[in-house]
Structures are given as structure tokens and as C-alpha cells.
Amino acid sequence: MIEPDIQLLDSKLSELQKAVSAGRSRSYCLSKWSEFVRSRDGQRCVDCYETNGLSAHHVFRKVLASSAQFDPGNGITLCRRCHKDCHKVFNRRPNLSLPVDAEGGEKLQVMERLYCILYQDSVERDLDYEPFYSLSAIVILTLKKMQGYSVDSYFPGSSLQQAFTILATCERQPRDALLAANGFSVGAEPIRDYPEFCALTW
């Protein structure tokens, strides 16, 4: 297990936050964001543990909410191969006038998996500390809308936990249709008993 340097991470996170607050250039802020993400993840691919050819990958695509591009929890360190896999099939701006993921541009299953393994990694390394993995409200709200839930719908846990739980929860429209076809109705809220989605799915 890679032992995280909390003091170093606090310092790099502070540098990132100061750069964003000061209105520094996008390229400069992204460089600070990338430095923090790679340091937090122990300078290895969170998916396969490769230590060469690393880069910080945006889990929630920048075209969906540009303001979230510097969120600590919106980054995961991947090697060249794993990073390439994330961009297979569709790697352009999605047509946002179409239904969610109609073109595969939002990559919902990929996002769910990456948020999930990132959370697992934080727990395994005893680094489950909200500021190091925080996601802005716009990310959580957008994910809820993508899945058909109201902005007030409750999902438990940290912002990172909420992200993968929302994505792992059945979309509201097909859920309601399936329940109605079998004589059930649960209203607008997500079904409450949340399983350990990461362990079950990935």
C-alpha cells in the first residue's frame, strides 16, 4: 500500500485552490489540478497500478460542466492504456439536445466505474477525506438530472460517494415504467436501501 503524504497533499491542494481563486490561466490551474490528483493517487494508475505514462483524467467531462474541471474529486490518475480506453468509441463534444448518453458521449458507465474505483482506493489507503475528493454541487445536480431525479433527491455519503451512487441507481423513467408494469409505485425519490454498489458492480 502506498502511504500518502498528508502534508504534501494539503500543500498541493492549497496551491490549486489559490490558483483558481486568483483567476490564474486555465492551463496553469489545470497543471496544479493535475499535480494534486497524481500526488493524491500515489503516482500510479488507480485502475491497474501502472507507474509509467501517467496523466490526470477528468471523470465528469469538461463539456458537461466546465466549472467542475478543477474539482479534486473530478480527477483520477490513469496510465496511457487505461486513459485511452476511457476515450474509445466517442471522443468529441456530445450533442446536448439529444437524450442523455444517446451518442455515448456522456459515458455514464465509465463515470460510474471511475468514481467507484476512486472511492475504493481512498478507503483502502485510509485517505477518505472529503477535501481531497470533493465534487462541486453542479456535478451532483447534473448527475441527478441525467438520471431523472429532482435536485432535492437524497443520496447519502460524501460528494464522491453520492456521484457513483447516483450513477449506479436505476434511471427514474425506466424504473417507474418497470414498477408500474408490475403494479408498484415508489414516487419521485430513489429507492432507499442502497447496496454496496462498488463491491457489487466493479
Contacts in CASP RR format, 6 or more apart in sequence:
PFRMAT RR
TARGET T0000
AUTHOR 0000-0000-0000
METHOD contacts of the structure
MODEL  1
MIEPDIQLLDSKLSELQKAVSAGRSRSYCLSKWSEFVRSRDGQRCVDCYE
TNGLSAHHVFRKVLASSAQFDPGNGITLCRRCHKDCHKVFNRRPNLSLPV
DAEGGEKLQVMERLYCILYQDSVERDLDYEPFYSLSAIVILTLKKMQGYS
VDSYFPGSSLQQAFTILATCERQPRDALLAANGFSVGAEPIRDYPEFCAL
TW
1 124 0 8 1.000
1 125 0 8 1.000
2 42 0 8 1.000
2 43 0 8 1.000
2 44 0 8 1.000
2 125 0 8 1.000
3 125 0 8 1.000
4 40 0 8 1.000
4 42 0 8 1.000
4 125 0 8 1.000
4 126 0 8 1.000
4 127 0 8 1.000
5 39 0 8 1.000
8 39 0 8 1.000
9 36 0 8 1.000
9 39 0 8 1.000
9 40 0 8 1.000
9 132 0 8 1.000
12 32 0 8 1.000
12 35 0 8 1.000
12 36 0 8 1.000
12 39 0 8 1.000
12 40 0 8 1.000
13 36 0 8 1.000
13 72 0 8 1.000
13 131 0 8 1.000
13 132 0 8 1.000
15 32 0 8 1.000
15 35 0 8 1.000
15 36 0 8 1.000
16 29 0 8 1.000
16 32 0 8 1.000
16 33 0 8 1.000
16 35 0 8 1.000
16 36 0 8 1.000
16 70 0 8 1.000
16 72 0 8 1.000
19 28 0 8 1.000
19 29 0 8 1.000
19 32 0 8 1.000
20 29 0 8 1.000
20 70 0 8 1.000
23 29 0 8 1.000
29 70 0 8 1.000
30 69 0 8 1.000
30 70 0 8 1.000
33 56 0 8 1.000
33 69 0 8 1.000
33 70 0 8 1.000
33 72 0 8 1.000
33 75 0 8 1.000
34 55 0 8 1.000
34 56 0 8 1.000
36 72 0 8 1.000
37 56 0 8 1.000
37 72 0 8 1.000
37 75 0 8 1.000
37 76 0 8 1.000
37 77 0 8 1.000
38 54 0 8 1.000
38 55 0 8 1.000
38 56 0 8 1.000
38 77 0 8 1.000
40 72 0 8 1.000
40 77 0 8 1.000
40 127 0 8 1.000
40 132 0 8 1.000
41 76 0 8 1.000
41 77 0 8 1.000
41 121 0 8 1.000
42 77 0 8 1.000
43 51 0 8 1.000
43 54 0 8 1.000
43 77 0 8 1.000
44 50 0 8 1.000
44 51 0 8 1.000
44 54 0 8 1.000
44 77 0 8 1.000
45 51 0 8 1.000
45 54 0 8 1.000
45 77 0 8 1.000
45 78 0 8 1.000
45 79 0 8 1.000
45 82 0 8 1.000
46 76 0 8 1.000
46 77 0 8 1.000
46 78 0 8 1.000
46 117 0 8 1.000
46 118 0 8 1.000
46 121 0 8 1.000
47 76 0 8 1.000
47 78 0 8 1.000
47 79 0 8 1.000
47 82 0 8 1.000
47 114 0 8 1.000
47 117 0 8 1.000
48 79 0 8 1.000
48 81 0 8 1.000
48 82 0 8 1.000
50 79 0 8 1.000
50 81 0 8 1.000
50 82 0 8 1.000
52 79 0 8 1.000
52 80 0 8 1.000
53 79 0 8 1.000
53 80 0 8 1.000
54 77 0 8 1.000
54 78 0 8 1.000
54 79 0 8 1.000
54 80 0 8 1.000
55 77 0 8 1.000
55 78 0 8 1.000
55 80 0 8 1.000
55 83 0 8 1.000
56 75 0 8 1.000
56 76 0 8 1.000
56 77 0 8 1.000
57 75 0 8 1.000
57 76 0 8 1.000
57 77 0 8 1.000
57 78 0 8 1.000
57 83 0 8 1.000
57 86 0 8 1.000
57 114 0 8 1.000
58 69 0 8 1.000
58 74 0 8 1.000
58 75 0 8 1.000
59 73 0 8 1.000
59 74 0 8 1.000
59 75 0 8 1.000
59 76 0 8 1.000
59 111 0 8 1.000
59 114 0 8 1.000
59 115 0 8 1.000
59 118 0 8 1.000
60 68 0 8 1.000
60 71 0 8 1.000
60 74 0 8 1.000
60 111 0 8 1.000
60 135 0 8 1.000
60 139 0 8 1.000
60 142 0 8 1.000
60 143 0 8 1.000
60 163 0 8 1.000
61 94 0 8 1.000
61 105 0 8 1.000
61 106 0 8 1.000
61 107 0 8 1.000
62 68 0 8 1.000
62 69 0 8 1.000
63 93 0 8 1.000
63 94 0 8 1.000
64 94 0 8 1.000
64 96 0 8 1.000
64 106 0 8 1.000
64 142 0 8 1.000
65 136 0 8 1.000
65 138 0 8 1.000
65 139 0 8 1.000
65 142 0 8 1.000
67 136 0 8 1.000
67 138 0 8 1.000
68 74 0 8 1.000
68 135 0 8 1.000
68 136 0 8 1.000
68 138 0 8 1.000
68 139 0 8 1.000
71 134 0 8 1.000
71 135 0 8 1.000
71 136 0 8 1.000
71 139 0 8 1.000
72 131 0 8 1.000
72 132 0 8 1.000
72 133 0 8 1.000
72 134 0 8 1.000
73 118 0 8 1.000
73 132 0 8 1.000
73 133 0 8 1.000
73 134 0 8 1.000
73 135 0 8 1.000
73 159 0 8 1.000
73 160 0 8 1.000
74 135 0 8 1.000
74 139 0 8 1.000
75 118 0 8 1.000
76 114 0 8 1.000
76 117 0 8 1.000
76 118 0 8 1.000
78 86 0 8 1.000
86 107 0 8 1.000
86 110 0 8 1.000
86 114 0 8 1.000
89 104 0 8 1.000
90 103 0 8 1.000
90 104 0 8 1.000
90 105 0 8 1.000
90 107 0 8 1.000
92 105 0 8 1.000
94 103 0 8 1.000
94 104 0 8 1.000
94 105 0 8 1.000
94 106 0 8 1.000
95 102 0 8 1.000
95 103 0 8 1.000
100 106 0 8 1.000
100 108 0 8 1.000
100 146 0 8 1.000
101 107 0 8 1.000
101 108 0 8 1.000
101 146 0 8 1.000
106 146 0 8 1.000
108 146 0 8 1.000
108 167 0 8 1.000
109 167 0 8 1.000
111 163 0 8 1.000
111 167 0 8 1.000
112 164 0 8 1.000
112 167 0 8 1.000
112 168 0 8 1.000
112 201 0 8 1.000
113 201 0 8 1.000
113 202 0 8 1.000
115 160 0 8 1.000
115 163 0 8 1.000
115 164 0 8 1.000
115 167 0 8 1.000
116 164 0 8 1.000
116 168 0 8 1.000
116 197 0 8 1.000
116 198 0 8 1.000
116 201 0 8 1.000
116 202 0 8 1.000
117 198 0 8 1.000
117 202 0 8 1.000
118 133 0 8 1.000
118 160 0 8 1.000
119 128 0 8 1.000
119 133 0 8 1.000
119 160 0 8 1.000
119 161 0 8 1.000
119 164 0 8 1.000
119 198 0 8 1.000
120 198 0 8 1.000
120 202 0 8 1.000
121 127 0 8 1.000
122 128 0 8 1.000
122 129 0 8 1.000
122 132 0 8 1.000
122 133 0 8 1.000
122 160 0 8 1.000
128 158 0 8 1.000
130 158 0 8 1.000
130 159 0 8 1.000
133 158 0 8 1.000
133 159 0 8 1.000
133 160 0 8 1.000
134 158 0 8 1.000
134 159 0 8 1.000
134 160 0 8 1.000
135 159 0 8 1.000
135 160 0 8 1.000
135 162 0 8 1.000
135 163 0 8 1.000
136 159 0 8 1.000
139 159 0 8 1.000
139 163 0 8 1.000
140 155 0 8 1.000
140 159 0 8 1.000
140 162 0 8 1.000
140 163 0 8 1.000
140 166 0 8 1.000
141 151 0 8 1.000
143 163 0 8 1.000
143 166 0 8 1.000
143 167 0 8 1.000
144 150 0 8 1.000
144 151 0 8 1.000
144 153 0 8 1.000
144 155 0 8 1.000
144 166 0 8 1.000
145 151 0 8 1.000
147 166 0 8 1.000
147 167 0 8 1.000
147 169 0 8 1.000
147 171 0 8 1.000
147 172 0 8 1.000
148 171 0 8 1.000
148 172 0 8 1.000
148 173 0 8 1.000
149 166 0 8 1.000
149 169 0 8 1.000
149 172 0 8 1.000
149 188 0 8 1.000
149 189 0 8 1.000
149 190 0 8 1.000
150 188 0 8 1.000
153 188 0 8 1.000
153 189 0 8 1.000
153 190 0 8 1.000
154 189 0 8 1.000
154 190 0 8 1.000
155 161 0 8 1.000
155 162 0 8 1.000
155 165 0 8 1.000
155 166 0 8 1.000
155 169 0 8 1.000
155 190 0 8 1.000
155 194 0 8 1.000
156 162 0 8 1.000
156 165 0 8 1.000
156 194 0 8 1.000
157 165 0 8 1.000
164 197 0 8 1.000
164 198 0 8 1.000
165 194 0 8 1.000
165 197 0 8 1.000
168 197 0 8 1.000
168 201 0 8 1.000
169 190 0 8 1.000
169 191 0 8 1.000
169 194 0 8 1.000
170 191 0 8 1.000
172 188 0 8 1.000
172 190 0 8 1.000
175 186 0 8 1.000
175 191 0 8 1.000
176 185 0 8 1.000
176 186 0 8 1.000
176 187 0 8 1.000
179 185 0 8 1.000
179 186 0 8 1.000
END
